[in-house]
Amino acid sequence: MRIDILTLFPNMFTGVLNESILKKAQEKKAVSIHVVNFRDFADNKHKTVDDYPYGGGAGMVLKPQPIFDAVHHVTKDSPHPRIILLCPQGERYTQKKAEELAKEEHLVLICGHYEGYDERIREYLVTDEISIGDYVLTGGELGAMVIVDSVVRLLPGVLGNEASPVHDSFSSGLLEYPQYTRPADFRGMKVPDVLLSGNHRLIEEWREQQSLKRTFLRRPDLLENYPLTEKQKRWLEQWKKEKE
């Protein structure tokens, strides 16, 4: 996979892209990540990338020319790039979207600043608009970091254990079950006996039950369209009665 990040603040990405899983993924050649300052593509001597909005209003708006030219530069040899605009008006980012993007060969992430983008960028250039949540940030850089991290970890060979992303919270549609490690008894706080039993069938059932219960208690909205089995429905009915 190739990822291009278009930003006015490339130094923000230095630490993120050169540590932990993202660093290892690049070393393994699973992904190549390029940070591009789209100010370099401004066609005026002062390298300005923003201007006053037509019709008046507060703040400045990003001009189309530098972003169009920067995108053309990074996609000229790419047949089907996904060009993603980070913005509050975009669809809310989810694990399902991360899994969808992880199947692509080329992602371009555009990080905005100031009061917004010239509408022609949305209308004629991008394929996706994404928001990472219902809150306001100073720019799209942090959102781009979130997308890059969540996508790259899904690429084949990036994580040491191929099963790891499968069992993550949200990957299955449910929150992840509780995890424990040694010691089995820490200051009187004990690991559930079933995890020490060696009975893999019981352990899997316990994990399934705990995952469902945690979702029911913390994020019941995730269960609205979840395909429950008959066994899971019985568990839910029991917990609902206990909760009452």
C-alpha positions in Angstrom: 0.0 0.0 0.0 1.0 3.6 -0.6 -0.3 6.4 1.6 0.2 10.1 0.8 -0.6 12.7 3.5 -1.2 16.2 2.3 -0.7 18.7 5.1 0.6 22.2 6.0 2.4 20.8 9.0 4.5 17.8 7.9 6.6 17.8 11.1 3.6 16.7 13.1 3.9 13.2 11.6 7.6 12.7 12.3 7.2 10.9 15.7 4.0 9.0 14.7 5.4 7.5 11.5 8.8 6.6 13.0 7.7 4.6 16.0 6.1 1.3 16.9 3.9 -0.6 14.4 4.0 2.1 11.7 7.8 2.1 11.7 7.9 -1.7 11.5 5.3 -1.8 8.7 7.4 0.5 6.6 10.6 -1.5 7.3 8.7 -4.6 6.2 7.7 -2.9 3.0 4.0 -3.5 3.8 3.4 0.2 3.2 5.1 3.3 2.0 4.0 6.6 3.6 4.8 10.0 2.2 4.1 13.3 3.8 3.6 16.2 1.4 3.4 19.9 2.2 0.8 21.2 -0.2 2.0 24.7 0.3 4.9 23.8 -2.0 2.3 23.6 -4.8 1.0 27.1 -4.4 1.3 29.1 -7.6 1.9 32.5 -6.1 5.2 34.0 -4.9 4.1 34.2 -1.3 3.0 30.5 -1.2 -0.4 31.4 0.3 -2.9 28.5 0.3 -5.9 30.3 1.8 -8.1 33.3 1.0 -11.2 35.1 2.2 -14.5 33.4 1.6 -16.8 34.8 -1.1 -19.9 36.4 0.6 -18.0 37.3 3.7 -17.7 35.5 7.0 -15.1 34.7 9.6 -11.8 33.0 8.9 -10.0 31.9 5.8 -10.8 29.1 3.3 -8.3 26.7 1.7 -7.9 27.5 -2.0 -8.5 24.7 -4.6 -5.3 25.2 -6.7 -2.6 24.0 -4.3 -4.6 20.9 -3.2 -5.7 20.0 -6.8 -2.1 20.2 -8.0 -0.7 18.3 -5.0 -3.2 15.5 -5.5 -2.4 15.3 -9.2 1.3 15.1 -8.4 1.0 12.1 -6.0 -1.7 10.3 -8.1 -0.4 10.8 -11.7 0.8 7.2 -11.8 -2.0 5.7 -9.7 -5.0 4.3 -11.5 -7.5 4.1 -8.7 -6.5 6.2 -5.6 -8.9 6.8 -2.7 -8.7 10.5 -2.0 -9.9 11.2 1.5 -10.8 14.6 2.9 -10.6 14.9 6.7 -13.5 17.1 7.7 -16.3 17.4 10.3 -19.0 17.0 7.6 -17.6 13.5 6.6 -19.0 10.1 7.5 -18.0 9.0 11.0 -15.0 6.8 11.0 -15.5 3.1 12.0 -13.6 -0.1 12.1 -15.6 -1.3 9.1 -14.3 1.7 7.2 -10.7 0.9 8.2 -11.2 -2.6 6.9 -12.5 -1.3 3.7 -9.6 1.1 3.2 -7.1 -1.6 4.1 -8.0 -3.3 0.8 -6.9 -0.4 -1.3 -3.5 0.1 -3.0 -3.3 3.9 -2.7 -4.7 6.3 -0.1 -4.4 10.1 -0.2 -5.3 11.9 3.0 -6.0 15.7 2.8 -5.6 17.5 6.1 -7.4 20.8 6.2 -6.9 23.9 8.4 -8.5 27.3 8.8 -12.3 27.6 8.4 -12.7 24.9 5.7 -12.1 24.0 2.1 -13.2 25.5 -1.2 -16.3 23.4 -2.1 -14.9 22.4 -5.4 -12.3 20.3 -3.6 -15.2 18.2 -2.2 -17.2 18.2 -5.4 -14.6 17.4 -8.0 -11.5 15.9 -6.3 -12.2 13.6 -3.4 -13.7 10.1 -3.2 -14.4 10.1 0.5 -15.0 12.5 3.4 -14.2 11.3 6.9 -14.7 12.6 10.4 -13.1 10.8 13.3 -15.7 12.0 15.8 -18.2 14.7 16.7 -15.8 17.2 18.1 -13.6 20.0 16.8 -9.8 19.8 16.1 -7.5 22.5 14.8 -6.8 20.6 11.7 -7.0 17.2 9.9 -3.6 16.0 11.0 -4.6 14.1 14.1 -7.5 12.5 12.1 -5.1 11.4 9.4 -2.8 9.8 12.0 -5.8 7.8 13.4 -6.7 6.6 9.9 -3.2 5.6 9.0 -2.6 3.7 12.2 -6.0 1.9 12.1 -5.5 0.9 8.4 -1.8 -0.1 8.4 -2.2 -2.5 11.4 -4.7 -4.5 9.2 -2.3 -5.0 6.4 -1.0 -8.6 5.9 2.2 -9.3 7.9 2.2 -6.1 9.9 1.1 -7.5 13.3 3.0 -10.4 14.8 -0.1 -12.4 15.4 -2.4 -12.6 12.4 -5.4 -13.3 14.7 -4.9 -10.0 16.7 -6.9 -7.7 14.5 -9.7 -10.3 14.2 -10.4 -10.2 17.9 -10.0 -6.5 18.4 -13.0 -4.5 19.7 -15.4 -3.5 16.9 -13.8 -6.0 14.4 -16.4 -8.6 15.2 -19.1 -6.1 15.9 -18.7 -6.5 19.7 -16.3 -5.1 22.3 -13.3 -7.3 23.1 -13.5 -9.7 26.1 -11.4 -9.2 29.2 -7.7 -10.2 29.0 -5.4 -11.4 31.8 -1.7 -12.4 32.1 0.6 -13.7 34.9 0.5 -13.8 37.8 -2.8 -15.7 38.3 -3.2 -14.2 41.7 -2.1 -10.5 42.0 -2.6 -9.1 45.5 -5.6 -11.2 46.0 -7.1 -10.3 42.6 -7.5 -13.6 40.7 -7.8 -14.6 37.1 -11.1 -16.4 36.4 -10.7 -20.1 36.9 -12.0 -21.0 33.4 -8.9 -19.3 31.8 -6.6 -21.6 33.8 -8.6 -24.8 33.0 -7.0 -25.6 29.7 -10.4 -26.4 28.3 -10.4 -24.4 25.0 -14.1 -24.9 24.3 -15.1 -23.5 27.7 -12.6 -20.7 27.3 -14.0 -19.7 23.9 -17.5 -19.7 25.2 -16.5 -17.6 28.2 -14.8 -15.1 25.9 -17.9 -15.0 23.7 -20.1 -14.4 26.7 -17.9 -11.7 28.2 -17.6 -9.9 24.9 -21.3 -9.8 24.5 -21.9 -8.8 28.1 -19.3 -6.0 27.9 -21.0 -4.7 24.8 -24.5 -4.9 26.4 -23.3 -2.9 29.4 -21.1 -0.4 27.7 -22.2 0.0 24.1 -25.7 -1.4 23.7 -26.1 0.6 20.5 -23.7 -1.9 18.8 -26.2 -4.7 19.3 -29.1 -3.0 17.4 -28.1 -4.7 14.1 -25.9 -7.5 15.5 -26.9 -11.0 14.3 -27.5 -12.7 17.7 -27.6 -16.5 18.0 -30.3 -18.1 20.1 -27.7 -18.8 22.8 -26.7 -15.1 22.9 -30.3 -14.0 23.0 -30.8 -16.1 26.1 -27.7 -14.6 27.8 -29.0 -11.1 27.0 -32.5 -11.8 28.5 -30.8 -13.0 31.6 -28.6 -9.9 32.0 -31.6 -7.6 31.3 -33.5 -9.3 34.1 -30.5 -8.9 36.4 -30.1 -5.3 35.5 -33.8 -4.6 36.4 
